[in-house]
């Protein structure tokens, strides 16, 4: 974990120095973002509504909060209802040949970014990346999509949305509560009250008004062969493993493995959206399984070894609690 993240999310002693130093920039950031929101509210900056409903799955903080698993869940629910969803994403870290960029079976994480590739590979629905989300949404409509799901983009006010959801890391929550750069927040906590739904990812306690989500692993998949092994069977075969993770909170992944009764010999956390190279994996015992997240795997397949495995997770909800959200979203397509 980077020092600044320790200041944001932990009681690191450096906070007494860094937070006061960064507060002037935080105040400036808050003023600028407030002015920007006001300009959109007063129509000084123009917003655009596309001809299909838009659902934004976002957050108010930096780092992975579980947006992509929820997007995968929502895609699955749409497909069950005969609704064709499409996904727009910024494609963080990718360098596509052009924008907006429609993914196909030849697309790579280098071009599109890790999360869009993960979504496309898992769900086989249209996915478009690009900074111009309106252009991306229009391209999805040309693919016959009935609903547009925005993976992130809560602060992209230029695109009018019909439903806003915030995914909250139930463990780290909002860190020290400051806006960037003194804290991890893009917008203040007031934003929680302005959205349609707040999803709490794996929190031990669920504040009133938030919907509980848990991420459940069921199988473990080999990067080279795509062999899928039920989690219990894999644990019997490899009770002791190594693990790496390049997500917003790597410890979350390691804790998941520990909760599944794996013994972790060596772990290494990388920055979110890590651009992996083979040398990053020096020093790992080739006779021991190396586990990683599905997001990591899409960037490592091109140089994977036969003892590398990834752990896909699925979002799970209490049926009664999530049903009103799903009904409201599905109504948009009628």
N, C-alpha and C positions, 0 to 999 in steps of 0.2 A: 504494500500500500504506500502511495506517495505521501510525503510529509504533509502536504496541504490537506489530503483526505483524512489523515490522522487528526489534524486540527479541526476539521469539519465534524467528524463523526466520533472521535474519541477525546478523552481528556488529556491530550498531549500537552506537555509543558510548554511547547513552542507557541501555544495559542495566546499566551500572555504577551508575546512579542508580535506575532503575525496578525492577529485579529485587529488590534489598534492601528497597526500600520496600513491595513487594507480597508479599514472602515471608510476613509474618504472616497475611495474608489467604489465601495459598495453604495454609498450615498449617491454618487454620480450615476451609477448603474440604475438605482431605483428611480431617480428623476427622469432619466432618459426612457426607461421602459414605461413609466407612467405617462409621459408625454406621447409616446407611440400609441399606447392604448387609447388615450384621449383623442388622438387624431383619427383613429379608426371609428371611435364612438361618434364623433362629430362629422364623420364622412369627409374629413379633409383628405385622409387616405382612403382609397376606394377598396371595398371588399367585393368579392365576386361569388355568386351562387351558381353552381353547376346544376345540370338538369337531373341529377340523381342524388339521393340522400347521401350525406357524408357523416361518418362516425369517426371522431378523433379519439384515439387511445394514447394518452400522453401522461406527462408528469410535471411537477413543478421543481424538481430537483435534478442535479447531475448524477449520472451513474445508473446502472441497471436496476430497475424496480420490478421487472417482470412483465413489461409491456408485450413482448413478443409471444410468450405463452398464452396471454389473454387474446391476442390477435388470432393465434392459431385456433383457440377455442371458439372464437366468434365466427371464424371462417367455417369451421366444422358445423356449427349450429345453422348457419345460413344454407349450407349445402344440403343439410337434412331437410330443410323446408323448400328445397327446389329453387333457392335464390342464388344467383351467381354473383359472388363478391369479387372485388378487385382491391389490391393493396397499393397505396402510394407510400414511399419512404424517401428520406433524404439520401439514403445510400452512403452513410458515413464511411469514409475511408476508401471508397471506390473511385475509380477513374474510368468511367464509361467512354466509349468512342463518340457518343453524342448524348444529348439530353433533350427531352425526356427519353429514358432508355427502358424499353420493354424487355424483360428477361425472357430467355428461351433456354432450351436444354444445354446449350453450349456456354451459357453465361457463367462467369466465375466470380468469386468473392473479390478478386482484384479489380474487376470491372464494376460490380454492383454493391460491394460491401457485404459483410457477413450475415446480417439479419435478413435482408431481402432474399439472399440465396437460400437461407434456412427455410424461410416461408415458402418459397417457390418449390424447393425440393420436397418439402413435407406435404404440401397441399395441392400442388399443380394448378393453382389459380393464377390469373394474370397479376403480375407485379411490375410496377413502374417506379423507377428511381429518378430523382432530379430535384433541384432546389425550387423550381417553379411548380408548386403543387397543383396549381390550376391547370397548367399544361399537362401535367401527369394525369390528373383526373379526367381530362378530356380524352386523352389517349386510352384510358381504361374504358370509357364509355364507347369508344369505337370497337372495343373488344366484346361489346354486348353485356357489360357488367350492370347489375341491377342496383348495387350499393357500393360506395367507396369507403374503404376502411383506411384511415390514416394512421400508420405506425409512427407515433410521435407527431409533433406539429401542433401541440396545444397553443404555443405562442405564435403560430403562423396565422395571424388574424386576417390576412388577405383572403383566405378561403373560408367562406361561410360554412358553418357546420350545423347539423341538425341535432347531434348528440355529442356531448363531451364526457369523457371518462378520465379520471386520474387514477393511476396505479401507484400505490404507496408501498414502499418497503416496510413491512410490518415490524421489522427488528430495528433498523437504523432510523426509521421515520424521517425527520427533517434535520438531523444533525444538530448543529448549534443554533439553527433558526435564522441565520443571517442570509441576506441575498449575496450573490456573487460579488467579488471574489472572497470576502471574509467568511462566507458560508457557502453551502451547496445549492442554494435556491435560485431558480430563474425568476420566480414570482413569489409573492408573499403568501402566507397561510390563508389569507382571505379568499384566495382562489378556490379553495376547497368547497366554499359555500356557493360558488357561482356555477359549478358544473352539475351535470345531471346525476352522476354516480361516482362514488369513490370506492375503489377496490383495494382491499388490504391483503397484501401478499405475505402469507405465512406468519402473521403476527400472533404472539402468545395471547394477547388480549385484543379484542376488536372494539374500538370506540363506536359509540352509537351513531348510526347512519352510514357506516362503512360495511361493505359486503366482503365476507371472508373468502379468500382464495388460497388453496394449497397446491403445491407443485409436487406431483407424484411420479417417480420413476417406476417403470414396469419391466423394461428390457434394457440390455446393454448391447451395443452394436459395434462390430469390428469395422475400422476405417477402411481396410483393404478389401475385405471379402463381403462386407455388408451382412455377415452372419448376425442374426439376432438371437440372443440367449436370454431367457427369463432371468430376472434379477436374482431370485433365490438360487437358481441353478448356477449362475455365474459366481455367486458368493461362495458356494460350496466348492467350486473349482478353484477360485482365486480369493481366499479369505483375506489375504494381505496384498495391498496394491500401492502403487504410486499414483499421484494425481496432480494435474495442473488445471488452472482456470484463468482465462482472460476476460472477466466480466466485471460489472460494476462493484460487486462485493464477492471476491473469490472465496472468502471464508464460508459464505452461504453454501456453495457447492461442496466444500469439504465437510461441512456439518451435515449435509444431506447424506453423504457417503457414510459418515460415522453413525448417523441415525439408522442406516440400513445395515449396520453391524460389520462394516468393513474395518480392517485395521490399516491405517495409512502410515507407510514407512517414510515417504518423502512427499512433500507438497510444495508447490510453487505458484504464487499468484502473480499474474501479469496485469498490465493496465487494460482497461476496457478497449475492445477492438484491436487487440495486439496484432501486429503484422508479423506473424510467426516465420521464422527461418529454421532450417534443420539444426543449426548450431544451438538453438534455444533448448534442445533436448539432450545435449551432452550430459553424461553422468547418470543417466537412468539405466537401471539394470534391465537388459533385454529379456531376462528370464522371468520378469515380474510384469504383470499387466499394468499399463499406464492408462488411467481414466481421465477423460476431459469432458467438457460440456459439448452439446451439439453445436453451439455457436463457434467454439474453438475448432471443431472437426471440419467445418466447411473450408477452413483456411489451411488445414494440415493434410488433407487427403493427397495432395500432389506429391508429398514426400513421406507419406505415412509408412510405418513399419507394422509387422504382423502382430505385435503385442500391444498396439494402440487401440483403445476402445472409447466410444463416447456414450453418454447417458442422456437420452432424450427424456424430457419431462412433459407431463400433461397437466393442464389446469383443471382443478376439481372444485365444485361448489356444492353447497346445500341447494337442492333442487327448488325448494320453495322460496329461498332467498334470492336466487338468480332469475327466477321465472319472470317477474315483472320487467326486469331490464330487457330480457330477450323479447318479450311480447312487444314492448314499446319500440324496439329497433326493427323487428320484423314488420310492424305496422307501416313503417316508413316506405316500404316497397310496394304497398298495395295501391 
